[in-house]
Amino acid sequence: MAAATLTPRAREIEAANNSVLRLLVGDQALEARNEPAPPSIQNRVSQIMDEESTSSSPPTSTHIESFKIASQQLSRQLGVLRKLIDLDLASLEKDMEAAGAPWTPGRIPTWEKPKF
């Protein structure tokens, strides 16, 4: 049965996407419980912007280092995201279409003109 192989693949893609989101915007579950969480890319950039917006001096070495870290993390996560979308998700959608899965949001349906 197609669902037996498609469902685990979809869950793997979803888990990988959630991992990317945690690195981009933070771990919402940990933050909701007031547990310490590693700084996200968004946290780093927001902190730099907040502190630099009222300063007339050049960026601090801490800001520069934090920006470098955020930049490196973003570059890695964009690579992961590109692979997820361009390879993993595209392959899953193709296999779903071949298995006759119903249309899902975000997936472009194929249409064959009826033969009369």
Secondary structure, 3 states (H helix, E strand, C coil): CHHHHHHHHHHHHHHHHHHHHHHHHCCHHHHHCCCCCCCCHHHHHHHHHHHHCCCCCCCCHHHHHHHHHHHHHHHHHHHHHHHHHHHHHHHHHHHHHHCCCCCCCCCCCCCCCCCC
